[in-house]
Amino acid sequence: MKRPYLLKKRGKYWYYRLDFEENFHSTGQTMRNHAEECVMKHLRELGKESESIDVTLREYIEPFFLWDRCPHITRLREEGKSISQGYATKQRRRLETYLCSDRIVDLKIGSIKRSHILDFRRRLIEKGTGGRTINMTIGILKIVFHEALFREDIDRDPTLGVGQLKYEQEEIGVFTRQEMIVLFADRPGVWKDLPGYTAFLLAAHCGLRRSEVLAIVWEQLDLISGAISVNRAMTDNGLPKWDKTRSTLMTSKCIDALKELRKTSSWVLPDHFVFSSPDGTPHGFTWWKKRFESAMVRAKLMQREGGEIINPRHLEPHSFRHSLNTLLRGADVDPAKLRATFGWSSEAVQDGYTHWQAEHFEAQRRKIEELLG
């Protein structure tokens, strides 16, 4: 029978590593038989401790990723590690959606083996869960078991050695130039109302992120010069991504839409949200997602079958940001100025937002014909 540990001699002392561990520990012994006795004693102690953990996985994960109760988050914060409430909320949502609904949570945490983890992953695959989501869900299990092992609540980590699924990541779709024009040709057009039209117009013409659009208050906007200060966002710290605040100019179409929206709004003081509910609170991410999908269905860029949205081109609200960058780079706008406008810190990030398509190579085609006939 294979031993559940590995022994190595370093200098005069013997060191051991248990199968579920990554690092070696000193036995303090110079003789192999004494070192083996030391390891076996340690294993017996672990076995006794593990017997005292008589809870199911469901019971153990109950506080995980709840901001004020999660043992993992609490420990990291006490150690000075950076972790956001947004991260905790997303992890908790995945835990409840994909983990709590599976029978694995009814097993005693100390009895779960690697085979149970692999079976759980297989069930997610059979349900048609995406590869990225599966990897994130298994990642949650890894965090839970690593924390349990760290706290000595269990004597082994069954997720150790369970790798990530390989999957082909779908590239975000982009709009053509003509689509970018048609979607905002009429006000409000396919966007149903003026707030929806104006919010997504800012995304399409200024390259603003969702969190930046929803956080806009009137004092950020200069409707005379057309300047907008992008210094707020719906994030944990209230700042745009990477804490990069910036200023940019709005198109005349954006300015006209905002002026009209201001006339019809009840919330127009400097610190009032531009896109708000009747009670003055800002619209949320659900409003943003539903408005976008409904507009895309009306524009026939997506289809709705029953309660499901069919999106063959993988278009998202963030597609406006990708599309605008691609169009402007194709028009030979200075890439450095684009990075400043979009709030990017490197060329590599900007390249990830660039999606060259056939329509962007028309000038190149004409140059080839000019040179080669």
Long-range contacts (C-beta under 8 A, 24 or more apart in sequence): 4-43, 5-39, 5-43, 7-32, 7-35, 7-36, 7-39, 18-43, 18-156, 19-156, 20-149, 20-155, 20-156, 20-157, 20-160, 46-155, 47-155, 49-152, 49-155, 50-110, 50-154, 50-155, 51-110, 53-108, 53-109, 53-110, 53-153, 53-154, 54-108, 54-110, 55-108, 55-109, 56-105, 56-106, 56-107, 56-108, 56-109, 57-104, 57-105, 57-106, 57-107, 57-108, 57-109, 57-112, 57-144, 58-100, 58-105, 58-106, 60-109, 60-144, 60-148, 60-153, 61-95, 61-99, 61-100, 61-105, 61-144, 64-91, 64-92, 64-95, 64-140, 64-143, 64-144, 65-89, 65-91, 65-92, 65-95, 65-140, 66-92, 71-147, 71-151, 72-143, 72-144, 72-147, 75-147, 84-236, 85-236, 86-235, 86-236, 91-140, 91-143, 94-133, 94-136, 94-137, 94-140, 95-137, 95-140, 98-124, 98-129, 98-133, 98-137, 99-137, 99-140, 99-141, 109-148, 109-153, 109-154, 110-154, 110-155, 112-145, 112-158, 113-158, 114-158, 114-159, 114-160, 114-161, 114-162, 116-158, 117-141, 117-158, 117-159, 117-162, 118-162, 121-162, 121-165, 125-165, 130-167, 131-165, 131-166, 131-167, 132-167, 132-169, 134-165, 135-164, 135-165, 135-167, 138-162, 138-164, 170-314, 171-314, 171-355, 172-314, 172-315, 172-316, 172-318, 172-319, 172-322, 173-311, 173-313, 173-314, 173-315, 173-316, 173-319, 174-319, 174-322, 174-323, 174-326, 174-355, 174-357, 175-315, 175-319, 175-320, 175-323, 176-323, 176-357, 176-359, 177-327, 177-359, 179-299, 179-301, 180-204, 180-320, 180-323, 180-324, 180-327, 182-299, 183-295, 183-299, 184-253, 187-257, 187-260, 190-295, 190-296, 190-298, 190-299, 191-291, 191-295, 192-291, 192-294, 192-295, 192-298, 194-257, 194-260, 194-261, 194-264, 195-261, 195-275, 195-283, 196-291, 196-295, 197-257, 198-254, 198-257, 198-258, 198-261, 198-274, 198-275, 199-275, 199-283, 199-288, 199-291, 200-291, 200-292, 200-295, 200-317, 200-320, 201-253, 201-254, 201-257, 202-228, 202-250, 202-254, 203-317, 203-320, 203-321, 204-320, 204-323, 204-324, 205-250, 205-251, 205-253, 205-254, 205-324, 206-248, 206-250, 206-251, 206-254, 207-248, 207-320, 207-321, 207-324, 207-325, 207-341, 207-342, 208-321, 209-233, 209-240, 209-241, 209-318, 209-321, 210-234, 210-285, 210-288, 210-317, 210-318, 211-235, 211-240, 211-241, 212-240, 213-275, 213-288, 214-273, 214-275, 214-282, 214-283, 214-284, 214-285, 214-288, 215-273, 215-282, 216-273, 216-274, 216-275, 217-270, 217-271, 217-272, 217-273, 217-274, 218-262, 218-268, 218-269, 218-270, 218-271, 218-272, 218-274, 219-270, 219-271, 221-250, 221-258, 221-274, 223-255, 223-258, 223-259, 223-262, 225-249, 226-250, 226-251, 226-252, 226-254, 226-255, 230-343, 234-282, 234-285, 240-343, 241-343, 242-343, 242-345, 244-343, 244-344, 244-345, 245-343, 246-340, 246-341, 246-343, 248-341, 288-317, 289-317, 292-316, 292-317, 321-353, 322-353, 322-354, 322-355, 323-355, 325-350, 325-353, 325-354, 326-353, 326-354, 326-355, 326-356, 326-357, 326-360, 327-360, 329-354, 330-356, 330-360
